[in-house]
Amino acid sequence: MATSKGGRDMPHTARKRSESAFYHVVTKGAGDQVIFENSADRVLYLQLLEDATDSFKVQIHAYCLMSNHVHLLIRDMDRDLSPFMKQINERYAMSFAKNVGRIGNVFRTPFWSEAVENESYYLSALRYIHANPEPAGICSLADYPWSSYKAYLEGSSFVTTGLALDLLGGAEAFVEFGSYGAKYALPFSGSRLRRHLSPDELWHIACEAVGRDVILELRKMEQRERQPYIERLATAGFTQREICRVTGLGKNVVHRTIEGL
């Protein structure tokens, strides 16, 4: 009853093995339902996450717990990723379902993962994961209590921070690097995760980039007037197709505007 299998599951295709052993992982609630109802739920999930790092050869480099999904940046040193996630999600699902009286599945399966094969994607995933609360309109990434952001400033019993701090040049550089997260909150440009962003997620990111009122008025603007806003969305990482989705502009209009930049 409380297994991790859920609605709108993705096809069971072979998981691509990372040559670097790093993965960006996303696990979502079945049918996009809420999986954390209060702070106690989140504390339990983090405890299970920490316990699992003792049982498997897996390092946590970043995490962020949102209301209906979890982002993780993981180093899997012994092909333990699937049993690692299975243990956490099954144990959490049993407790959550019992506490809230959930009938049915808590998590969708399989969980999503993508190999992180270079330093650029590693740092981009790190920033994207920590930035999640900002484009969602919750709070600044520095104030969000349910991510690993503060682990990079204060230390942690189970988050591995050394690699990113070495790559960036220390905690101050980490803060500066992370401050661009809300402006450039889309996943790494080559990431398959972009295809799984919901319209609401894209909408929040676009509103953060150019403003809600601008998004609503873009279709009424002349090409020259809308050009700087389209440029800002493109700079924030939106593809032409994504710009069409959040603005309602036709693909030919967006293409002509970008071609004129």
C-alpha positions, 0 to 999 in steps of 0.5 A: 500500500505504501510502496514507492510506485505511483501514478504517471510513472515513467517507463522502466528503461535502463538507468544510464551509468555515470562514468563519474559516479555522480547523479542528479536524482529527483524523486516525486510524489505519486501523481505529484501529491504532497509527500511532506506535510510538516517539519517532522516529515522532513526531519524523518526523511533527512534522518533516513537519508543520513542512515542510508549513507551509513549503509551504502557507499553513497555520498550526498553532495546536495539535497533540497526537500520541496513539498512534493519532490526531493532533489539530490546530488549523489556520488554512488561509489559502488552501484548502490543508487537504486537500493539506496533510494529504495531503502529511503523511499520505502521506509519513509512511505510506510511511516508517511502513509500510516501517519496521514492515512494515505491509501495508495502509493506515496512515490512515483517510480522509477525515480528520475536520475541523470548522470553528471559527467563534468564539473560544469554540470556538477556545479550547475546541479548544485546551484539549481538544487539549492535555488529551488525555493526561490523561483517557487516563491517560498523564500531565499535559498539562504533562509530555506531550512530544508536544503543542504545550503547551510551545510556548505557554511556550517558543516554537516554530519552527512553532506559532502561539501569539500569537492564543491568548495574546492572547485569554487574556492571556499564558502564565500565563493559558494555564497556568491555562486549560489546567489545567481540561482534564482536568476538562472534557475533552469537546469543545466542546458543539456539536462533531460530534467528540463523536459520534466519541468511542469508549467507551474515551475516554468511559470515561477521561474519566468516570473522571477526573471522578468516579472509576472506583469510582464509575462501577462502583457508580452503578447500585447507588446510590439516586437521591439518592446518585448525584445529585452524581456525575451532576451532576459528569458533566453539568458535565464536559460529558456529555450524558444519552445519554453518561452512560447509555453510561458508567454503564449507567444507563437513560435514564429514570433519568438524566433523572429525576436531572438533572431533580432537580438 
